[in-house]
Amino acid sequence: MANGDPLRLVVFDMDGTLIDSQHHIIASMTRAFSANGLPAPDPAAVRAGVGLPLEAIFRSLLPGHGPALYGKLAEDYRDDHRSRLDRGERQEPLMPGAREVIERLDAAGYLIALATGKGTRGARHALEVHGLIDYFVTIQTADTAPGKPHPGMLLQAMDEAGVEASATIMVGDTVYDLETARNASVASVAVTWGYHERDALYSYGADALIDHFDDLDAAVERLLKNG
């Protein structure tokens, strides 16, 4: 980017967008349920809730229970996630084209950020394992801001990067990512390989819909050009 060119920011979701973490999320959910004497949750229902704060996911999976149970399940889920991270058992591969698109956007002068429901330690670990952390100018997680669809993660990312909403794009795989973008007055790109179906993403009103990271560069350029 030449001196004087306006700053432009691309904010990525992580789970289901940049990395394939489905197996680990469902496994930790199942173990949290088992630890509390509950039958395993339906994997499809778990996938539908990914992107929301943990307690909200548990409320959707187990309606009608009190906050004490939801809090205990969330604590057990986090403990399981952390212990598996400590043991080196969290292998979360990159989605096809993720590394290449981050490198291309960086080379083109875009600033790159993360907004994820993961905790900070898990998010940083995933980026470090794949050698990508140095590309990210700000990392917003469940530890730094309210969960999606609250706009806090995006607002803080834009503030730390020094970029206006009109020059920011949110890239994610769920309607919660799209709602977060809408709540922050930011344009959105929905990816179709994650947790929510294409029809749901389209119906919610994604500003662009892509089937492969090869298509992201053009989508971002078009959305920012059109304001």
Secondary structure as GFF3:
##gff-version 3
##sequence-region A 1 227
A	DSSP	beta_strand	9	12	.	.	.	ID=ss1
A	DSSP	alpha_helix	22	35	.	.	.	ID=ss2
A	DSSP	alpha_helix	43	49	.	.	.	ID=ss3
A	DSSP	alpha_helix	54	61	.	.	.	ID=ss4
A	DSSP	alpha_helix	67	86	.	.	.	ID=ss5
A	DSSP	alpha_helix	98	107	.	.	.	ID=ss6
A	DSSP	beta_strand	111	115	.	.	.	ID=ss7
A	DSSP	alpha_helix	120	129	.	.	.	ID=ss8
A	DSSP	three_ten_helix	133	135	.	.	.	ID=ss9
A	DSSP	beta_strand	136	140	.	.	.	ID=ss10
A	DSSP	alpha_helix	152	161	.	.	.	ID=ss11
A	DSSP	three_ten_helix	165	167	.	.	.	ID=ss12
A	DSSP	beta_strand	168	172	.	.	.	ID=ss13
A	DSSP	alpha_helix	175	183	.	.	.	ID=ss14
A	DSSP	beta_strand	187	191	.	.	.	ID=ss15
A	DSSP	alpha_helix	198	204	.	.	.	ID=ss16
A	DSSP	beta_strand	208	210	.	.	.	ID=ss17
A	DSSP	three_ten_helix	213	215	.	.	.	ID=ss18
A	DSSP	alpha_helix	216	225	.	.	.	ID=ss19
###
